[in-house]
Amino acid sequence: MAQTNSNADVPVSIGGAKQGVKIGVVLAFVLIISAGILFLAGKAVSDKHTEGLQNQEKRLGLLAHGRAEMFQAWLKNLSRQGDRLIKSDLFRLYAAEVDNIEGDLAAIFGAVALDEGEYDGEGSELAAQLPMMQNMLREFSTYSGFINARILNRNGDAYIATDGHLPPMMEEQLEQATAAIKHREARFSPLRRTLQGVELDVYVPIYSPDARENIDEPVGALMMTRQVSGKITELLSNSTLSAKGERTRLMQKMNGTYKQVTPWTTEGFTDVAAEIELNKEGNLPFGDRFSLSEDDEEVFSLGIRVQGPQWWVVQEADYDNAMAPIAAFTNTVYVVAGLGILTALLIAGLAWWVLAGVQSQRVAEEFRNLANKIDDQKRFIDSINANIDEFITLKDSEGKYTYVNDAFAEAVGRSKEELIGMDAPALFGFDTAKRLSSPDEKVAIEQRKITINEPIFLRGQRYQFQISKSPYCDTAGACVGIVEVYRDITQFIAVQEQNKRLIKGAMEALGSTIEAADPYLGGHTKLLAGLSMEVARAMNLPEMEIAEIETAANLSQIGKMFVPNEILTKPGRLTDEEMAAMEEHVEHAYRILKDIDIEEGVLKAIYQMNERIDGSGYPKNLKYDEIILSARILSVLNVFCAMIRPRAYRGAKEPVQALEILASESTKFDASVVEALGNVIKTPAGEKLLEKKA
């Protein structure tokens, strides 16, 4: 029996077994040396980066604290300027006397003037002294550089003003004045922009002559208004200590939003572009974020709260300038590391050149075979794409086309070669490209398919496309492009819109048929549907819910077809038995519509629109949370439309009068719906609907 050579099927390593071991040793040597060099280089760069950020944080912190203390010292000085006036015994005594007057201050201003310098009536002595006090306040305001000033009692009522009369104060000013009195400390209003520039109000408590400051209760407050555009600009200007790219900004919180104070601009304030998240101390922590004023400028910033008003001094440093030393150090380290690795590679390359000659030839042959297979597969895929009607494109991360199929090229009227390298704005125009590209970022980040429907004009004709966008990822899983498939659904959309119009026409015809049974119901359904849709839009409801509300309004009176005509048209109030029969229209409507293919939201809205949020409605006596929002909208609008149209037993009410009645019934009707209705009837669309009610 012949022996079989056991080594015949054993693969031989390139260059022999010993040669393969030598190549492995060389590769291991290079990898170990390279890994060690890179580890040391990475650690050095990381340590430098950490140290640089810590130094940057300390620097910005020192600058921000210094500027914040300057602002606090300036505000303190402003409040203390009033001491010359409010610490005058004459002013303190006058304020204390005014505080003793019960009720309003009419006793001062209502005293009757007799001869020169004489007054008659309650408060006559205070009235006689009033001109002198006004002159003293005016002189103080002019001397101290304030635009105007007022003296207020502890209720926030002004009784002396530099401008000779007492114009009404804003609600925010009254709050600051009473807060200064209540907390026994100076208060500062938010900055505001006027024709004269940026202004600031300062409120300082006034004590009676024998009172102890900051302990006893004040008897009033001094309000001083100053134009501060120049001072704030001065405080924000760069000092000699500021480095290149560093700047100081002032941020103010106004009505729950953050604004940058910019006295040198026309508006005086600009929107804050960066996202603001304060720490538990109320300061803006150090971090890498966008600049307050420019949403595309990256900076390092740190903010310190100014004691008193809601101000923050934000110190910014340009990101590139701050990182320049770290970047230079990083480049140097990695250049040195690269030279070390290159040296190791040169040494290993000599060994590799000796040992890997045969292997290189075999690898080259395998690559040629692989390239041939890839070419075959590409020709196969291209042949498929060339014979399908859908448009297929591939865009890179910059939005430029790297592949288009024949159908897409033919539709846009360009060659495939011409389209490669173009982007959507160049092909479709800026506005259309913006709509088409809006989901791209979400597709790339979430790496999932998104489908949109968009109109596109091709060669002067409008088409409706369903566009499916999918991420195109590399072998590492990173998204490097977007695959788009365009499907022409123009005819489908046209048929769908035609069906919607037919259904809407049928519902409106049915509503008109129902209203014909009641002469006072004519036009009610159309007005109800129109106003309900406008209110739903004003409340930012989705389009699907708005469509359901329109359908429910058109079908809301269908149940009245089964209510006796003598009850519907009775010229007077209904008896209890007749009212019970009338209320049965809800059950009639439900019985008719429940077996029809209609949205559940429409059916619920019709069934619940006669309920009231306090449980006094019908048919189920539901309360607020049990009634869906669309039904609460129809409830308000149904009553409103009924009140502004005449009935047999009463005339029509004016819309404003009807709205006031609904607002007074806040226990029965949703206040948010009533408020939205009040806004709608003031709009052109609402006014147009009300004009047609007759």
C-alpha positions in Angstrom: 0.0 0.0 0.0 1.5 3.3 -1.1 2.2 5.9 1.5 0.5 9.4 1.2 2.6 12.5 1.5 1.1 14.1 4.6 2.7 17.5 3.7 1.2 17.8 0.3 -1.9 19.9 1.5 -0.2 21.9 4.2 0.1 25.6 3.2 3.6 27.0 3.2 4.1 30.5 4.6 5.4 33.2 2.4 9.2 32.8 2.2 9.1 29.6 4.3 8.2 29.1 8.0 11.4 30.7 9.3 11.0 33.7 7.1 7.4 34.2 8.3 8.6 34.1 11.9 11.3 36.8 11.2 8.7 39.0 9.5 6.4 38.7 12.5 9.2 39.7 14.9 10.0 42.7 12.8 6.4 43.8 12.8 6.0 43.3 16.5 9.2 45.4 17.1 7.8 48.3 15.0 4.4 48.1 16.6 5.8 48.1 20.2 8.2 51.0 19.5 5.4 53.0 17.7 2.9 52.3 20.4 5.3 53.5 23.1 6.2 56.7 21.2 2.6 57.5 20.6 1.6 56.8 24.2 4.3 59.2 25.5 3.4 61.8 22.9 -0.3 61.5 23.7 0.3 61.8 27.4 2.4 64.9 27.0 -0.2 66.5 24.8 -3.0 65.6 27.2 -1.1 67.1 30.1 -0.4 70.2 28.2 -4.0 70.5 27.1 -5.3 70.2 30.7 -2.7 72.7 32.0 -3.6 75.2 29.2 -7.4 75.0 30.0 -6.8 75.4 33.7 -4.6 78.5 33.1 -7.3 79.8 30.7 -10.0 79.3 33.3 -8.0 81.0 36.0 -7.3 84.0 33.7 -10.9 84.4 32.6 -12.1 84.0 36.2 -9.8 86.8 37.4 -10.8 89.1 34.6 -14.5 88.4 35.0 -14.4 88.8 38.8 -12.5 92.1 38.4 -15.1 93.5 35.9 -18.0 92.2 38.1 -16.5 94.1 41.1 -16.2 97.2 39.0 -19.9 97.0 38.0 -20.9 96.3 41.7 -18.8 99.3 42.8 -20.4 101.5 40.2 -24.0 100.4 41.2 -23.2 100.9 44.8 -21.9 104.4 44.0 -25.1 105.2 42.1 -27.3 104.1 45.0 -25.2 106.2 47.5 -25.5 109.3 45.4 -29.1 109.5 46.7 -27.8 109.7 50.3 -27.3 113.5 49.9 -31.1 113.8 49.5 -32.6 111.0 51.5 -30.4 111.5 54.5 -31.6 115.1 54.7 -33.8 115.5 57.8 -36.2 117.8 55.8 -36.8 115.1 53.2 -37.1 112.3 55.8 -39.6 114.4 57.8 -41.6 115.2 54.7 -41.7 111.5 53.7 -42.7 110.5 57.2 -45.5 113.0 57.2 -46.8 111.7 53.8 -46.6 108.2 55.2 -49.0 109.2 58.0 -51.7 110.1 55.5 -54.3 107.4 55.3 -55.7 106.3 51.9 -54.4 107.8 48.7 -52.4 111.0 48.4 -55.3 113.2 47.3 -54.9 115.1 50.5 -51.7 116.7 49.3 -52.7 117.4 45.7 -56.3 118.2 46.6 -55.5 121.0 49.1 -57.1 124.3 47.9 -54.7 127.3 47.3 -55.8 130.6 48.9 -53.5 133.6 48.9 -49.9 133.4 48.0 -48.2 130.5 49.9 -51.4 129.5 51.7 -53.5 126.3 51.3 -56.7 125.1 52.8 -57.9 121.5 53.5 -56.4 118.3 54.8 -52.7 118.0 54.0 -52.5 121.7 53.3 -49.1 122.0 55.1 -47.6 119.2 52.9 -49.2 120.8 49.8 -47.6 124.1 50.7 -44.1 122.5 51.0 -44.5 120.4 47.8 -43.1 123.0 45.4 -40.0 123.5 47.5 -39.5 119.7 47.7 -39.9 119.4 44.0 -37.2 122.1 43.4 -34.8 120.3 45.8 -35.4 117.0 44.0 -34.9 118.6 40.6 -31.7 120.3 41.7 -30.4 117.0 43.2 -31.2 115.1 40.0 -29.5 117.7 37.7 -26.5 117.9 39.9 -26.1 114.2 40.2 -26.5 113.5 36.5 -29.8 111.7 36.6 -32.4 112.1 33.9 -35.3 112.3 36.4 -36.2 111.2 39.9 -39.3 110.5 42.0 -40.3 110.1 45.6 -42.7 107.3 46.3 -44.5 106.2 49.5 -44.3 102.7 50.8 -47.2 101.6 48.5 -45.2 102.7 45.5 -47.3 105.8 44.8 -45.2 108.7 43.5 -45.9 112.2 45.0 -42.9 114.2 43.9 -41.3 114.1 40.5 -38.6 116.1 38.7 -40.6 116.4 35.5 -43.4 118.4 37.2 -46.1 115.7 36.8 -46.6 112.1 37.9 -46.9 109.9 34.8 -47.9 106.3 35.5 -45.1 103.9 36.4 -44.6 100.5 34.7 -45.6 97.5 36.7 -41.9 96.3 36.8 -40.9 99.7 38.3 -43.6 99.4 41.0 -42.3 95.9 41.9 -38.7 97.2 42.2 -39.8 100.2 44.3 -41.8 98.1 46.8 -39.0 95.5 46.9 -36.5 98.2 47.9 -38.8 99.3 50.7 -39.7 95.7 51.8 -36.1 94.4 51.9 -34.6 97.7 53.1 -31.9 97.8 50.4 -31.2 99.4 47.1 -32.7 97.8 44.0 -31.9 98.2 40.4 -34.2 97.8 37.4 -33.2 95.8 34.3 -31.6 97.9 31.6 -33.9 99.2 28.9 -33.5 101.0 25.6 -35.1 104.5 25.1 -34.7 107.3 22.6 -32.0 108.7 24.8 -30.1 105.4 25.0 -29.8 102.6 27.6 -31.4 103.6 30.9 -31.3 102.2 34.5 -33.6 102.9 37.5 -32.1 102.9 41.0 -34.4 102.6 44.0 -33.2 103.6 47.5 -35.3 103.3 50.7 -36.2 106.4 52.7 -36.4 106.3 56.5 -38.1 108.6 59.0 -35.8 111.0 60.9 -35.7 108.8 64.1 -35.6 105.5 62.3 -32.6 103.1 62.3 -31.4 102.3 58.7 -31.7 98.7 57.5 -33.6 97.8 60.7 -36.7 99.9 61.0 -39.3 99.9 58.2 -38.8 102.6 55.5 -41.5 105.2 54.8 -40.9 105.5 51.1 -38.3 105.2 48.3 -36.2 107.4 46.1 -36.3 106.4 42.4 -33.5 107.7 40.2 -33.2 107.2 36.4 -29.8 107.5 34.6 -28.7 107.2 31.1 -25.9 104.6 31.3 -24.9 103.8 27.6 -21.5 105.5 27.9 -20.6 104.1 31.3 -21.4 100.5 30.4 -19.5 100.9 27.1 -16.5 102.2 29.2 -16.7 99.3 31.7 -16.8 96.8 28.9 -13.9 98.2 26.9 -10.7 96.2 26.8 -8.0 97.1 29.2 -4.2 97.0 28.7 -4.3 93.6 30.5 -6.6 92.1 27.8 -4.8 89.6 25.5 -5.5 89.2 21.8 -9.0 87.7 21.2 -10.2 88.5 24.7 -13.3 90.7 25.3 -15.8 91.4 28.0 -19.6 91.2 27.5 -22.5 92.1 29.8 -25.5 89.7 29.8 -28.9 90.5 31.3 -31.9 88.2 31.9 -35.1 89.8 30.6 -38.5 88.2 30.8 -37.0 84.8 31.2 -34.5 85.1 28.3 -30.9 86.2 28.1 -29.9 89.3 26.2 -26.5 90.8 25.6 -26.3 94.5 26.5 -24.9 96.4 23.5 -25.4 100.2 24.2 -23.5 101.1 21.0 -26.2 99.5 18.8 -29.6 100.9 17.8 -31.6 98.3 19.7 -29.3 98.4 22.8 -29.6 94.6 23.2 -28.9 91.5 21.0 -30.1 87.9 21.4 -27.6 85.6 23.1 -26.5 83.0 20.6 -24.9 80.6 23.1 -26.9 78.2 25.2 -26.8 79.4 28.8 -26.7 76.9 31.7 -25.8 78.4 35.1 -24.2 76.5 38.0 -25.6 76.3 41.5 -23.8 79.5 42.5 -25.7 81.3 39.7 -22.5 81.8 37.6 -21.8 80.7 34.0 -19.1 78.0 34.3 -16.0 78.0 32.2 -16.5 76.1 29.0 -16.1 75.9 25.3 -19.2 77.4 23.6 -20.4 79.9 21.0 -19.9 83.6 21.6 -22.8 85.5 23.1 -23.2 87.6 20.0 -22.1 85.4 17.1 -23.4 81.8 16.8 -20.6 80.7 14.5 -17.7 82.0 16.6 -16.3 79.4 19.1 -14.9 80.8 22.3 -13.9 79.9 25.8 -16.1 81.9 28.2 -16.9 82.3 31.9 -19.5 84.5 33.5 -19.8 86.0 37.0 -23.1 87.2 38.4 -23.3 90.9 39.4 -24.9 91.3 42.8 -28.1 93.2 42.6 -29.6 93.2 39.1 -29.8 90.1 36.9 -26.5 90.8 35.1 -23.6 88.6 34.3 -20.1 89.8 33.3 -19.0 87.3 30.7 -15.3 87.1 29.8 -14.6 85.5 26.4 -11.4 84.4 24.7 -11.2 83.4 21.1 -10.9 79.7 20.9 -8.2 79.6 18.2 -6.0 82.2 20.0 -6.4 80.4 23.3 -5.6 77.0 21.8 -2.7 78.3 19.6 0.1 77.5 22.2 -1.4 74.0 22.8 -1.7 73.4 19.1 1.9 74.5 18.5 3.1 72.2 21.4 1.0 69.3 20.0 2.5 69.8 16.5 6.0 69.8 17.9 5.4 66.6 20.0 3.9 64.7 17.2 6.5 65.8 14.7 9.2 64.4 17.1 7.1 61.3 17.6 6.7 60.9 13.9 10.4 61.1 13.4 10.9 58.4 16.0 8.4 56.1 14.3 9.8 56.9 10.9 13.3 55.8 12.1 11.8 52.6 13.4 10.0 52.1 10.1 13.2 52.7 8.1 15.0 50.0 10.1 12.1 47.6 9.8 11.8 48.4 6.1 15.2 47.0 5.3 14.3 43.8 6.9 10.9 43.8 5.3 12.4 44.4 1.8 14.6 41.4 2.3 12.0 39.1 3.7 8.8 40.1 1.8 9.7 40.0 -1.9 7.8 36.9 -2.7 4.8 37.9 -0.6 4.5 41.3 -2.4 4.1 39.5 -5.7 1.4 37.3 -4.3 -0.4 40.2 -2.7 -0.2 42.2 -6.0 -1.9 39.3 -7.8 -4.6 39.1 -5.2 -5.3 42.8 -5.5 -5.6 42.5 -9.3 -8.1 39.7 -8.9 -10.1 41.8 -6.2 -10.1 44.9 -8.5 -11.5 42.8 -11.3 -14.3 41.5 -9.0 -15.1 45.0 -7.8 -15.3 46.3 -11.5 -17.7 43.4 -12.3 -19.9 44.2 -9.4 -20.0 47.9 -10.2 -21.0 47.2 -13.8 -23.8 45.0 -12.5 -25.1 47.6 -10.1 -24.9 50.4 -12.8 -26.9 48.3 -15.2 -29.6 47.9 -12.5 -29.7 51.6 -11.7 -29.8 52.5 -15.4 -33.0 50.5 -15.9 -35.2 51.7 -13.0 -37.5 54.8 -13.0 -36.7 56.1 -9.5 -34.0 58.7 -9.2 -31.0 57.5 -7.2 -28.2 59.8 -5.9 -25.3 59.7 -3.4 -24.1 62.8 -1.7 -21.0 63.2 0.4 -20.7 64.8 3.8 -20.5 68.3 2.1 -23.7 67.8 0.1 -22.0 67.3 -3.3 -23.1 64.5 -5.6 -20.7 61.7 -6.0 -23.1 59.4 -7.9 -26.4 59.8 -9.9 -28.2 57.3 -12.0 -29.4 57.8 -15.6 -33.0 58.6 -14.6 -31.9 61.5 -12.3 -29.6 62.9 -14.9 -32.3 62.7 -17.6 -34.9 64.4 -15.4 -32.7 67.4 -14.5 -31.4 67.8 -18.1 -27.7 67.3 -17.4 -25.1 64.6 -18.0 -24.0 62.4 -15.2 -20.4 63.6 -15.5 -21.6 67.2 -15.2 -23.6 66.4 -12.1 -20.7 64.9 -10.2 -19.3 67.5 -7.8 -22.4 69.7 -7.9 -24.6 70.4 -4.9 -28.4 70.8 -4.5 -28.4 74.6 -4.4 -26.6 74.7 -7.8 -29.1 72.2 -9.2 -32.5 73.2 -7.7 -32.0 76.7 -6.2 -31.4 77.7 -2.6 -34.9 77.5 -1.3 -35.7 74.1 -2.7 -32.3 72.8 -1.7 -32.8 74.0 1.8 -36.1 72.0 2.1 -34.6 68.9 0.5 -31.5 68.9 2.7 -33.2 69.7 6.0 -33.3 66.0 7.2 -29.7 65.2 6.1 -28.1 66.1 9.4 -30.6 64.0 11.3 -30.1 61.1 9.0 -26.3 61.3 9.5 -26.4 61.7 13.3 -29.1 59.1 14.0 -28.0 56.8 11.1 -31.6 55.9 10.2 -33.8 56.2 7.2 -36.1 59.2 6.9 -38.7 59.7 4.2 -40.1 63.2 3.2 -42.6 64.5 0.6 -41.5 67.6 -1.2 -42.5 69.5 -4.4 -39.8 70.0 -7.0 -39.9 72.0 -10.3 -38.1 70.1 -13.1 -37.8 71.9 -16.5 -40.6 74.3 -15.5 -43.1 71.6 -14.4 -44.1 70.9 -10.7 -43.7 67.4 -9.5 -44.4 65.8 -6.0 -41.7 63.4 -4.9 -41.4 61.0 -2.0 -37.7 61.1 -1.1 -36.2 58.3 1.1 -32.8 59.3 2.6 -30.5 56.6 4.1 -27.0 57.0 5.7 -24.0 55.8 3.7 -21.4 54.5 6.2 -17.8 53.5 5.9 -16.4 50.3 7.3 -15.9 52.0 10.7 -19.6 52.8 10.9 -19.2 56.5 10.4 -21.7 58.2 8.1 -19.8 59.6 5.0 -22.8 60.4 2.8 -26.5 60.3 2.1 -28.2 57.9 -0.4 -31.4 59.4 -1.8 -34.2 57.6 -3.7 -36.8 59.9 -5.4 -40.2 58.4 -6.3 -42.7 60.5 -8.4 -46.0 60.6 -6.5 -47.5 63.5 -8.4 -50.5 61.6 -9.7 -51.1 59.9 -6.4 -51.2 63.3 -4.5 -53.5 64.8 -7.1 -56.0 61.9 -6.7 -55.7 62.2 -2.9 -56.4 66.0 -2.9 -59.4 65.4 -5.2 -60.8 62.9 -2.8 -60.3 65.3 0.1 -62.2 68.0 -1.7 -65.1 65.6 -2.5 -65.3 64.5 1.1 -65.2 68.1 2.4 -67.9 69.1 -0.1 -70.1 66.2 1.0 -69.8 67.2 4.6 -70.6 70.9 3.9 -73.7 69.8 1.9 -74.8 67.6 4.7 -74.3 70.5 7.2 -76.4 72.8 5.0 -79.2 70.1 4.8 -79.2 69.9 8.6 -79.4 73.6 9.0 -82.3 73.9 6.7 -84.5 72.3 9.4 -83.9 75.3 11.7 -84.2 78.8 10.2 -82.0 80.2 13.0 -79.3 77.6 12.4 -78.4 78.7 8.8 -74.7 79.4 8.4 -74.0 78.3 12.0 -72.0 75.2 10.9 -69.8 77.0 8.4 -69.0 79.8 10.9 -68.4 77.2 13.7 -66.0 75.3 11.4 -64.1 78.4 10.3 -63.6 79.9 13.7 -62.7 76.6 15.3 -59.9 76.0 12.8 -58.5 79.5 13.4 -58.6 79.0 17.2 -56.9 75.5 16.8 -54.1 77.1 14.7 -53.7 79.9 17.3 -53.2 77.2 19.9 -50.5 75.5 17.7 -52.4 72.2 17.3 -51.1 69.8 14.6 -52.6 69.9 11.2 -54.2 66.4 11.7 -56.1 67.6 14.8 -57.2 70.8 13.0 -58.6 68.7 10.2 -60.5 66.5 12.8 -61.9 69.7 14.4 -63.1 71.0 11.0 -64.8 67.6 10.3 -66.4 67.5 13.7 -67.8 71.1 13.3 -69.3 70.2 9.9 -71.1 67.1 11.4 -71.8 68.6 14.8 -75.5 69.3 14.1 -76.4 66.0 12.4 -78.2 64.7 15.4 -80.8 67.6 15.2 -82.3 65.9 12.2 -84.1 63.6 14.7 -85.3 66.4 17.1 -88.9 67.4 16.5 -89.1 70.6 14.4 -91.5 72.3 16.8 -88.8 72.1 19.5 -86.0 73.3 17.1 -88.1 76.3 16.0 -89.9 77.1 19.2 -90.0 80.9 19.8 -89.2 80.9 23.4 -87.2 79.0 26.1 -87.7 75.2 26.2 -89.4 73.4 29.0 -87.4 70.7 31.0 -89.0 67.9 28.9 -88.3 69.8 25.6 -84.7 70.5 26.7 -84.2 66.7 27.5 -85.5 65.9 24.0 -83.2 68.5 22.5 -80.2 67.1 24.3 -80.9 63.7 22.7 -79.4 65.1 19.5 -75.9 64.0 20.8 -77.0 60.4 21.1 -78.6 60.5 17.7 -75.4 61.9 16.2 -73.3 59.1 17.9 -75.7 56.4 16.7 -75.5 57.7 13.1 -71.7 58.2 13.0 -70.3 55.3 15.1 -70.6 52.7 12.3 -69.1 55.0 9.7 -65.4 54.9 8.8 -64.6 58.2 10.7 -61.6 59.2 13.0 -62.2 58.4 16.7 -61.1 62.0 17.5 -64.0 63.4 15.4 -66.6 61.1 17.0 -65.4 62.0 20.5 -65.3 65.8 19.8 -69.0 65.7 18.5 -70.1 63.6 21.5 -68.3 65.8 24.1 -68.7 69.3 22.7 -71.8 70.0 24.9 -70.0 69.1 28.1 -68.8 71.8 30.5 -65.5 71.7 32.4 -67.4 71.9 35.8 -69.5 68.8 35.0 -72.7 70.8 34.2 -72.9 69.8 30.6 -74.4 66.8 28.8 -74.7 63.9 28.0 -72.2 62.4 30.5 -71.5 65.4 32.9 -67.8 65.1 32.1 -65.3 67.4 33.8 -62.1 69.2 32.5 -59.6 66.4 32.2 -62.2 64.0 30.9 -63.0 66.2 27.9 -60.6 66.2 25.0 -59.1 69.5 23.8 -60.9 69.5 20.4 -64.3 69.1 22.2 -63.4 72.0 24.6 -62.6 74.2 21.6 -66.0 73.3 19.9 -67.8 73.8 23.2 -66.6 77.5 23.4 -67.1 78.2 19.7 -70.5 76.6 19.5 -71.8 78.8 22.3 -70.1 81.9 20.8 -71.5 81.3 17.3 -75.0 80.8 18.8 -74.8 84.1 20.8 -73.7 86.3 17.9 -76.6 85.1 15.8 -80.3 85.9 16.4 -82.8 83.5 17.9 -86.6 83.6 18.1 -86.5 84.7 21.7 -83.6 87.2 21.5 -81.5 89.3 19.2 -77.9 88.7 18.2 -75.1 89.8 20.6 -71.9 91.6 19.5 -68.8 89.4 19.3 -67.1 91.4 22.1 -70.1 91.1 24.3 -70.3 87.4 23.7 -66.6 87.0 24.4 -67.0 88.8 27.8 -69.9 86.4 28.7 -67.7 83.4 27.9 -64.8 84.8 29.9 -67.0 85.3 32.9 -68.0 81.7 32.8 -64.5 80.4 33.4 -65.9 77.5 35.5 -67.7 76.2 32.4 -65.4 77.0 29.5 -61.7 76.5 29.0 -60.1 79.8 29.6 -57.2 79.1 27.2 -59.7 78.5 24.4 -61.6 81.7 25.2 -58.3 83.7 25.2 -57.3 82.2 21.9 -60.7 83.1 20.5 -60.3 86.7 21.7 -57.0 86.9 19.7 -58.5 85.3 16.6 -61.4 87.7 16.2 -58.9 90.5 16.1 -57.1 89.0 13.1 -57.9 89.6 9.4 -59.1 86.0 9.1 -61.3 86.2 12.1 -62.8 89.5 11.1 -63.5 88.1 7.6 -65.4 85.1 9.1 -67.5 87.4 11.4 -68.4 89.7 8.4 -70.0 86.7 6.7 -72.0 85.5 9.8 -75.0 87.4 8.7 
